[in-house]
Amino acid sequence: VQLVESGGGLVQPGGSLRLSCAASGFAFSSYGMGWYRQGSGKERELVAAISSAGGVTNYADSVKGRFTISRDNAKNTVYLQMNSLKPEDTAVYYCRRMGTQNWGQGTQVTVSS
């Protein structure tokens, strides 16, 4: 199993980023997927999750209306579109195969002017 995140970087407040997580080594379309984040000195928290077929999503209250999770089962990839970014969104973002301990290596998102 391999999960590889990409798309992180430095962005100004109010800006946007799109994270991608490319999955391999398992039947991607059979699993829910999630995006988590961990800020410096903080617990890792669930940001967004999506069901195996993509029909059900849920979000942390702190990102509702700003972030959108989606997936392309043909490409074995899950995405996190992040808009209206705030400094408090700064964290390492991880994708996870839900219900397992399969995690990606993380991608750093820094929101700063």
C-alpha positions as CSV (number, residue, x, y, z in Angstrom):
1,V,0.0,0.0,0.0
2,Q,1.3,3.4,-0.9
3,L,-0.2,6.9,-0.5
4,V,1.7,9.8,-1.9
5,E,0.5,13.4,-1.2
6,S,1.5,16.3,-3.3
7,G,0.4,19.9,-3.9
8,G,1.4,21.6,-0.6
9,G,3.4,24.8,-0.4
10,L,3.4,28.4,0.8
11,V,0.3,30.5,0.1
12,Q,-0.9,33.9,1.2
13,P,-4.0,34.2,3.4
14,G,-7.1,34.0,1.2
15,G,-5.3,31.9,-1.4
16,S,-6.0,28.4,-2.6
17,L,-4.2,25.1,-2.9
18,R,-5.2,21.7,-4.3
19,L,-3.7,18.7,-2.6
20,S,-3.6,15.3,-4.3
21,C,-3.1,11.8,-2.9
22,A,-2.2,9.1,-5.3
23,A,-3.0,5.6,-4.0
24,S,-1.6,2.2,-5.1
25,G,-1.5,-1.3,-3.8
26,F,-5.1,-1.8,-2.8
27,A,-8.6,-1.6,-4.3
28,F,-9.0,2.1,-4.1
29,S,-12.6,2.3,-5.1
30,S,-13.5,0.0,-2.2
31,Y,-12.4,2.3,0.6
32,G,-13.3,5.6,2.1
33,M,-10.5,8.1,2.1
34,G,-9.7,11.0,4.4
35,W,-7.5,14.0,4.7
36,Y,-6.0,14.8,8.1
37,R,-3.8,17.6,9.3
38,Q,-1.4,18.2,12.2
39,G,-0.2,21.6,13.1
40,S,2.9,22.2,15.2
41,G,2.3,21.1,18.7
42,K,-1.2,20.0,17.9
43,E,-3.0,16.7,17.7
44,R,-3.7,15.2,14.2
45,E,-7.3,16.0,13.2
46,L,-9.7,14.8,10.6
47,V,-10.3,17.6,8.0
48,A,-12.5,15.8,5.5
49,A,-13.5,12.3,4.4
50,I,-15.2,10.8,1.4
51,S,-17.0,7.5,0.9
52,S,-15.7,4.9,-1.5
53,A,-17.9,6.0,-4.4
54,G,-17.7,9.6,-3.5
55,G,-21.3,10.2,-2.8
56,V,-20.9,11.0,0.9
57,T,-18.5,13.6,2.3
58,N,-18.0,15.2,5.7
59,Y,-15.9,18.0,7.0
60,A,-14.5,19.5,10.1
61,D,-16.5,22.5,11.2
62,S,-13.3,24.7,10.8
63,V,-13.1,24.0,7.0
64,K,-16.8,23.7,6.0
65,G,-17.5,26.0,3.1
66,R,-13.8,26.5,2.3
67,F,-12.5,23.0,1.5
68,T,-13.8,20.3,-0.8
69,I,-12.8,16.7,-0.9
70,S,-13.2,14.7,-4.1
71,R,-11.9,11.5,-5.7
72,D,-11.3,10.0,-9.1
73,N,-11.5,6.3,-8.8
74,A,-10.3,5.8,-12.4
75,K,-7.0,7.6,-11.3
76,N,-6.8,6.2,-7.8
77,T,-6.5,9.7,-6.5
78,V,-8.2,11.7,-3.8
79,Y,-8.1,15.5,-3.8
80,L,-8.5,18.3,-1.3
81,Q,-9.4,21.7,-2.8
82,M,-8.6,24.4,-0.2
83,N,-9.9,27.9,-0.7
84,S,-9.9,31.0,1.5
85,L,-6.9,29.7,3.3
86,K,-6.2,31.1,6.8
87,P,-3.0,31.1,8.8
88,E,-4.6,28.5,11.2
89,D,-4.8,26.1,8.3
90,T,-1.0,25.8,8.4
91,A,-0.1,22.1,9.0
92,V,1.2,19.0,7.5
93,Y,-1.7,17.3,5.6
94,Y,-1.9,13.6,5.4
95,C,-4.2,11.3,3.5
96,R,-5.4,8.0,5.0
97,R,-7.2,4.9,3.8
98,M,-10.0,5.0,6.3
99,G,-10.4,2.2,8.7
100,T,-6.7,1.3,8.4
101,Q,-3.3,2.6,9.6
102,N,-2.3,3.4,6.0
103,W,-1.1,7.0,5.8
104,G,0.8,9.0,3.4
105,Q,4.1,10.8,4.2
106,G,2.4,14.2,4.4
107,T,2.7,17.5,2.6
108,Q,3.3,20.8,4.3
109,V,0.9,23.6,3.8
110,T,1.9,27.0,5.1
111,V,-0.4,30.0,5.0
112,S,1.4,33.2,5.6
113,S,1.9,36.7,4.2
